[in-house]
Amino acid sequence: MKLYGIPNCGTVKKARAWLDERGAEYQFVDYKKQQITQDLLAGWMKQVGWQKLLKKTGPTWGKLPDAVKASITNEATALSLMLEQPNVIKRPVLERKGKVLATGFNQTDYENLDL
């Protein structure tokens, strides 16, 4: 199982603490240090949709020019932005055997996972 995110993100910290408290075995992937690939992102998008992966509530999104925000209308434009600006990927992404189990951290959703 892999947990993708950035270490200083509060939501990632909550997810890691939750997994650690339950003794779940996982590998943490810091996608600022280990760049997320186009193939990996495309695979996630096929499973959960680009809209669910796009984080529009953070400062990175907020600082984007309005024209750039308006141009993100499909999987291709979202993918391009996420590759250029990984902070706009909703985090964390929890994955096992290539399957996305969760995006973001919601304790109820995590409790329903078969870990």
Backbone hydrogen bonds, N-H to C=O, Kabsch-Sander energy under -0.5 kcal/mol:
donor,donor_aa,acceptor,acceptor_aa,energy
2,K,95,E,-3.3
3,L,27,Q,-2.8
4,Y,2,K,-0.5
4,Y,93,V,-3.1
5,G,29,V,-2.3
9,C,6,I,-1.6
13,K,9,C,-2.4
14,K,10,G,-1.9
15,A,11,T,-2.1
16,R,12,V,-2.8
17,A,13,K,-2.4
18,W,14,K,-2.4
19,L,15,A,-2.6
20,D,16,R,-3.0
21,E,17,A,-2.6
22,R,18,W,-1.0
23,G,20,D,-1.5
24,A,19,L,-2.4
26,Y,24,A,-0.6
27,Q,1,M,-2.5
29,V,3,L,-2.9
29,V,27,Q,-0.5
30,D,28,F,-0.6
31,Y,5,G,-2.0
31,Y,29,V,-0.9
33,K,30,D,-1.0
34,Q,30,D,-2.9
35,Q,33,K,-0.7
36,I,31,Y,-0.5
41,L,37,T,-2.3
42,A,38,Q,-2.7
43,G,39,D,-2.2
44,W,40,L,-2.2
45,M,41,L,-2.7
46,K,42,A,-2.0
47,Q,43,G,-1.2
48,V,44,W,-2.8
49,G,44,W,-0.5
49,G,45,M,-2.2
53,L,49,G,-0.9
54,L,50,W,-1.4
55,K,53,L,-0.6
55,K,88,V,-3.6
56,K,54,L,-0.9
62,G,58,G,-2.1
63,K,59,P,-1.8
64,L,60,T,-0.6
64,L,61,W,-1.3
68,V,65,P,-0.6
69,K,65,P,-2.2
70,A,66,D,-2.6
71,S,67,A,-1.1
72,I,68,V,-0.6
72,I,69,K,-1.2
73,T,71,S,-1.5
78,A,74,N,-2.3
79,L,75,E,-2.8
80,S,76,A,-2.1
81,L,77,T,-2.0
82,M,78,A,-2.7
83,L,79,L,-2.1
84,E,80,S,-1.8
85,Q,81,L,-3.4
88,V,85,Q,-2.4
89,I,86,P,-1.8
90,K,53,L,-3.6
90,K,88,V,-0.5
93,V,4,Y,-2.0
94,L,92,P,-0.5
94,L,102,A,-2.6
95,E,2,K,-3.0
95,E,93,V,-0.5
96,R,99,K,-2.5
99,K,96,R,-2.2
101,L,94,L,-3.1
101,L,99,K,-0.6
102,A,94,L,-1.4
104,G,92,P,-2.8
110,Y,106,N,-2.4
111,E,107,Q,-2.5
112,N,108,T,-1.2
113,L,110,Y,-1.6
115,L,113,L,-1.4
